[in-house]
Amino acid sequence: MKIAVAATAALLQAGLLELALAQNLEAGSVPRIYPRKEEGSDCGKWHFNCKGAESACNNACYHVKCVDQKSETMVYDSKNNEQKHRENSGCQTTGGSVCDAFPFSQKLHDPFRSSEESKGKDYSCDEWPMAMIKQDDFKDGKYRNSLRCIPTEENDNAGRQLQEFIAGKDGMRDRTCKGKLKDGDRFKVTFETKDADQDKMPFCVKKTCDNDGYEFRMTKKTARKGDLRFPYDAGRDNHYTVAGLDRDILQCSVVIHRRRNAQFDIELFDWMKKSVKKETQHIEDPNGFVIAKGLPADLAIIKTGSIGTRLSFNYGAHEFFKFDAGKGDFAWDTDSVGQSRQFRKNRDETDDEKDAMYCRVGNVDRMHKPEQRIECFFPCYAKQ
């Protein structure tokens, strides 16, 4: 079979190149035709200054060193796909940021709120590669982006630096392209750590890939733009895991009816909101504890006084209540608050509308026998 010369010329003129000339056209095979691909220019290096953006550098270094070394070379995407890339990374969903939704904010964001350095700071989701970089769409199970909940000011600083490099700000060392980058232009990133707080960026300055428990990734996107809601719905919402753990973070809950001072009626619910265990236990000691079994890991319930006083919890408790954030253990109490758009606590002493209680704590009913209902939601894992 022969292709008409005029038709071939038209294809070439339209730029629809390459003809599969190596195929045996005479034998009847059809030539494969590809659109011409713009390779873009090599625009040198972007020197990412980590000072004031330490957490963003730390996340980037983890991905480059421990996940995909090729990600230090980036290709600019000028097609206004930033929102799409954020949704494909898992940072952003129709339900908001993953760093602003239980159970993920509890596990991956809220621990930072308790430190003196972080009090009053706003946190947001950081992804590497960044949203201005060309990337394939997410596929379930694929390790597309490294995610981390970091201070918003550091996240913004990192984004501003990249925007300046893209725009061609004067004085950019080792930038070899003139003017604004064009779609498909590529460049390599290096991390300047000398003047930064190196304690905040161990993945950049130390030879380690041991996750500190706060590097995570999306493993499943259940809708086109992704979704998160409260209570978390494992069948309809995005799935995430702590990097290296390979078990999705899910949401379990416990309902406790305290009766008088010592009796605890306990009911455990798994990530499918199914009741898995009901039992009654007694804690006679004012500072004693019980272990509730029925979920993939044990839940320690720790008493601090009489009915109406605070209860403490440790899910995945090990000996002596030591716990390891990198292995999935989680500790909290009935006073714990975190960040969640869906589950808020209204308090007179703060104007932070994102504050949310981990537990719904009822008043003590003293009309008959003293009784109190407590319901807590917490991050958990399915059985391996």
Buried (B, 14 or more C-beta within 10 A) or exposed (E): EEEEEEEEEEBEEEEEEEBEEEEEBEEEEEBEEEEEEEEBBEBBBBBBBBEBBBBBBBBBBBBBBBBBEEBBEBBBBBEEBBEBBBBBBBBBBEBBBBBBBBBBBBBBBBBBBEEEEEEEBBBBBBBBBBBBBBBEEBEEEEEBBBBBBBBBBBBBBBBEBBEBBBEBEEEBEEBEBEEEBBEBBBBBBEBBBEEBEBEBBBBBBEEEEEBBBBBBBBBBBBEEBBBBBBBBBBEEBBBBBBBBBEBBBBBBBBBBBBBEBBBBBBBBBBBEEEEBBEEEBEBEEEEEBBEBEBBBBBBBBBBBEEBEBBBBBBBBBBEEEEBEBBBBBBBBBBEBBBBBBBBBBEEEEEEBEBBBBBBBBEEBEEEEEBBBBBBBBBBBBBEE
